[in-house]
Amino acid sequence: MLAGGGDYSFLVDLIDVEMGRKGSLGRQVSVRFDRNPMNPDIVLRPASQSDASLLERWDRQPHVISATTDDPAAEKAFVDAYWPDELAAQDEHNEYLIAELCGQPIGAMQIIDPHLESTHYWGEIQPNLCAIDIWIGEPDCLGRGYGETMMRLALQRCFADPTVTAIVIDPLASNVRAHKFYRRLGFTPVGRRKFGDDDCLVHELKRQNWRSNFSEDAIAIQAGTE
Ligand SMILES: CC(C)(COP(=O)(O)OP(=O)(O)OC[C@H]1O[C@@H](n2cnc3c(N)ncnc32)[C@H](O)[C@@H]1OP(=O)(O)O)[C@@H](O)C(=O)NCCC(=O)NCCS
């Protein structure tokens, strides 16, 4: 990121775009953002009952299984989840989303209010947070930047609520590739924690860090609410 704050660099980039990619000295300059722009072919849509079989299929993918359990013998991710029931149990504090690339489902997300969500998965936790889970189901869609766009869309969705102060996530402590992914997005580790049998490394992204890391995303939702 350029020194001097995200908003400033975003404006400079916009000016470069306006100037037809020529700098003030007439040299060709590259169009740079603080971050890559989001992939416009990816959208998040609410999950419905008709997605249950898709989610069940993704639960059998080895990369999804290893992200959800340290049991090397596991044959399924989210072993306690029966998707028709999970999907039926959605409410204003617990929603599943499907990410689509050019209209084709590629992955899923869950966004909850960990303080108000009915299963109290997070136990005692402060209000005004969102907890996010993400998994790309299609193996050939991994490592192509789609996860970053999915997370940025979800972060916009969460922070559009002005009362939300931070996002928390609970990757397995063993899921070091996911830690790297989250840290690149600005999350910081806050501590190791057991959720049932799962040994997790909780990470957090505060609103102010999101605003400075993704100023263009913050500006976009601000513009949408004005
Ligand atoms: C974590 C995840 C959402 C990242 O999405 P993505 O589109 O693959 O990520 P990007 O292309 O933006 O970034 C790739 C980075 O993701 C990380 N990553 C994590 N798991 C990965 C996997 N199974 N395959 C490829 N990359 C993975 C890597 O750190 C990679 O960085 P690198 O290219 O420098 O090695 C996705 O890889 C995934 O769904 N993994 C399996 C489920 C999971 O781990 N979910 C998180 C549970 S908390």
The ligand as an ORCA input file, in Angstrom:
! r2SCAN-3c Opt
* xyz 0 1
  C      -8.947    -20.255      1.861
  C      -9.618    -19.992      0.518
  C     -11.039    -19.471      0.706
  C      -8.786    -18.936     -0.208
  O      -9.406    -18.675     -1.441
  P      -8.528    -18.685     -2.793
  O      -9.339    -18.127     -3.877
  O      -7.940    -20.045     -2.955
  O      -7.469    -17.653     -2.342
  P      -6.666    -16.669     -3.260
  O      -6.471    -17.222     -4.646
  O      -7.216    -15.306     -3.070
  O      -5.321    -16.810     -2.484
  C      -4.641    -18.051     -2.539
  C      -4.119    -18.238     -1.187
  O      -5.093    -18.951     -0.437
  C      -4.456    -19.785      0.444
  N      -5.030    -21.126      0.407
  C      -5.579    -21.677      1.496
  N      -6.023    -22.892      1.222
  C      -5.727    -23.149     -0.084
  C      -5.933    -24.258     -0.942
  N      -6.538    -25.399     -0.493
  N      -5.531    -24.173     -2.230
  C      -4.950    -23.025     -2.681
  N      -4.731    -21.933     -1.903
  C      -5.109    -21.998     -0.615
  C      -3.011    -19.798      0.108
  O      -2.350    -19.124      1.166
  C      -2.889    -19.048     -1.178
  O      -1.801    -18.186     -1.133
  P      -0.525    -18.507     -2.046
  O      -1.040    -18.492     -3.461
  O       0.382    -17.394     -1.738
  O      -0.071    -19.860     -1.590
  C      -9.656    -21.264     -0.377
  O      -8.347    -21.647     -0.661
  C     -10.415    -22.404      0.253
  O     -11.632    -22.450      0.138
  N      -9.695    -23.321      0.885
  C     -10.296    -24.490      1.477
  C     -11.257    -24.155      2.611
  C     -10.594    -23.295      3.644
  O      -9.443    -23.473      4.016
  N     -11.391    -22.323      4.144
  C     -10.983    -21.499      5.239
  C     -11.488    -22.146      6.489
  S     -11.314    -21.069      7.835
*
